[in-house]
């Protein structure tokens, strides 16, 4: 009888890890996809590259100066969900902020600017309903895929 209880505890802990891992992979996938699409927009990529040059200039290296990310794009829908992509002051580093009435997630992405190759990623913050976020993320990436297929991209 005790081993059955231990097995159930192990399964519920495993189940929780799968959900968290699924959320991590799904939201990293969404973030990378959105960054790639955003960087294909010449006006946004030019803004980002100009801003990076400004941050890296020697006369702009004041150690007391507060460094703020730049908002590159923000997507909102009628239900109140929003996704904001911010450029961080290190080349190829981005913060993707997902806000919804049921969850919030912050994803940090580091990629090679020239190749778009993912170098590192993490979920830096998540709070809210994990199951809802997984469903939302699944639906979102399906809509993006459908729109890309429709647009013949």
VMD Tcl script that draws the C-alpha trace (Angstrom):
set ca {
  {0.00 0.00 0.00}
  {2.78 2.46 0.82}
  {4.57 1.82 -2.47}
  {1.36 2.66 -4.36}
  {1.21 6.04 -2.60}
  {4.89 6.65 -3.42}
  {4.23 5.76 -7.07}
  {1.32 8.21 -7.21}
  {3.46 10.97 -5.68}
  {6.24 10.26 -8.21}
  {3.74 10.37 -11.10}
  {2.23 13.67 -9.99}
  {5.71 15.22 -9.61}
  {6.65 13.90 -13.08}
  {3.40 15.25 -14.52}
  {4.20 18.69 -13.14}
  {7.66 18.61 -14.70}
  {6.24 17.69 -18.10}
  {3.84 20.63 -17.98}
  {6.59 23.06 -17.00}
  {8.93 21.67 -19.67}
  {6.16 21.86 -22.27}
  {5.50 25.49 -21.32}
  {9.21 26.28 -21.55}
  {9.64 24.74 -25.00}
  {6.37 26.12 -26.36}
  {6.99 29.70 -25.26}
  {10.62 29.63 -26.38}
  {9.42 28.36 -29.77}
  {6.81 31.12 -29.99}
  {9.37 33.75 -28.92}
  {11.99 32.66 -31.47}
  {9.35 32.54 -34.22}
  {8.13 36.05 -33.38}
  {11.67 37.46 -33.20}
  {12.51 35.92 -36.57}
  {9.36 37.38 -38.13}
  {10.01 40.75 -36.49}
  {13.60 40.89 -37.73}
  {12.37 40.31 -41.30}
  {10.64 43.70 -41.03}
  {13.29 46.15 -42.29}
  {12.06 49.13 -40.27}
  {12.09 47.18 -36.99}
  {15.45 45.51 -37.63}
  {16.95 48.90 -38.62}
  {15.58 50.48 -35.44}
  {17.06 47.66 -33.36}
  {20.48 47.76 -35.03}
  {20.66 51.56 -34.74}
  {19.69 51.37 -31.08}
  {22.37 48.70 -30.48}
  {25.03 50.89 -32.12}
  {23.95 53.75 -29.86}
  {24.27 51.55 -26.77}
  {27.72 50.27 -27.76}
  {29.26 53.68 -28.59}
  {32.20 54.46 -26.27}
  {30.74 57.86 -25.33}
  {27.57 56.10 -24.21}
  {29.28 53.78 -21.70}
  {28.55 55.81 -18.55}
  {28.43 53.22 -15.74}
  {25.86 55.25 -13.79}
  {23.53 55.53 -16.76}
  {20.43 53.38 -16.54}
  {20.21 51.09 -19.54}
  {16.67 50.50 -20.70}
  {15.52 47.96 -23.25}
  {13.88 49.22 -26.42}
  {10.34 48.14 -27.29}
  {10.59 46.74 -30.81}
  {7.02 45.59 -31.31}
  {3.85 44.93 -29.38}
  {0.99 42.70 -30.45}
  {-2.41 43.03 -28.80}
  {-5.77 41.41 -29.41}
  {-9.33 42.23 -28.44}
  {-9.33 39.73 -25.55}
  {-6.61 41.69 -23.74}
  {-3.65 39.42 -24.49}
  {-0.45 41.15 -25.46}
  {3.04 40.17 -26.50}
  {5.83 42.70 -26.30}
  {9.29 42.13 -27.75}
  {12.06 44.20 -26.25}
  {15.63 44.48 -27.45}
  {18.18 44.19 -24.66}
  {21.43 46.18 -24.82}
  {23.52 43.16 -25.82}
  {23.48 42.18 -29.47}
  {20.99 39.38 -30.16}
  {19.36 39.39 -26.73}
  {15.63 39.89 -26.42}
  {12.96 39.80 -23.77}
  {9.54 38.58 -24.88}
  {6.74 39.47 -22.46}
  {3.44 37.60 -22.66}
  {0.57 39.16 -20.71}
  {-2.88 37.72 -20.40}
  {-5.54 37.90 -17.72}
  {-4.78 34.26 -16.81}
  {-0.96 34.22 -16.98}
  {2.20 36.27 -17.49}
  {5.46 34.93 -18.90}
  {8.84 36.51 -19.58}
  {11.15 34.70 -22.00}
  {14.78 35.68 -22.58}
  {16.24 34.78 -25.96}
  {19.86 35.09 -27.09}
  {20.58 34.47 -30.75}
  {23.19 35.20 -33.34}
  {21.99 38.34 -35.15}
  {23.56 37.37 -38.49}
  {22.36 33.74 -38.63}
  {19.34 33.83 -36.33}
  {20.72 30.74 -34.59}
  {19.42 30.30 -31.04}
  {22.27 30.47 -28.53}
  {20.43 30.46 -25.20}
  {16.92 30.83 -23.85}
  {15.04 30.71 -20.59}
  {11.72 31.38 -18.97}
  {12.76 34.12 -16.56}
  {9.33 34.48 -15.01}
  {5.99 32.74 -15.13}
  {2.89 33.17 -13.00}
  {-0.70 32.21 -13.47}
  {-2.59 29.24 -14.86}
  {-0.11 26.81 -16.40}
  {-2.74 24.71 -18.18}
  {-4.38 27.79 -19.71}
  {-0.98 29.11 -20.83}
  {-0.17 25.81 -22.54}
  {-3.48 25.83 -24.42}
  {-3.09 29.51 -25.31}
  {0.46 28.91 -26.58}
  {-0.62 25.89 -28.63}
  {-3.46 27.86 -30.23}
  {-1.19 30.85 -30.86}
  {1.55 28.90 -32.64}
  {-1.09 27.10 -34.74}
  {-2.51 30.47 -35.84}
  {0.98 31.74 -36.73}
  {1.70 28.56 -38.70}
  {-1.64 28.82 -40.52}
  {-1.04 32.49 -41.40}
  {2.47 31.69 -42.67}
  {1.15 28.85 -44.84}
  {-1.66 31.07 -46.15}
  {0.85 33.82 -46.94}
  {3.06 31.20 -48.67}
  {6.02 32.00 -46.43}
}
mol new
graphics top color blue
foreach p $ca { graphics top sphere $p radius 0.5 }
foreach p [lrange $ca 0 end-1] q [lrange $ca 1 end] { graphics top cylinder $p $q radius 0.2 }
display resetview
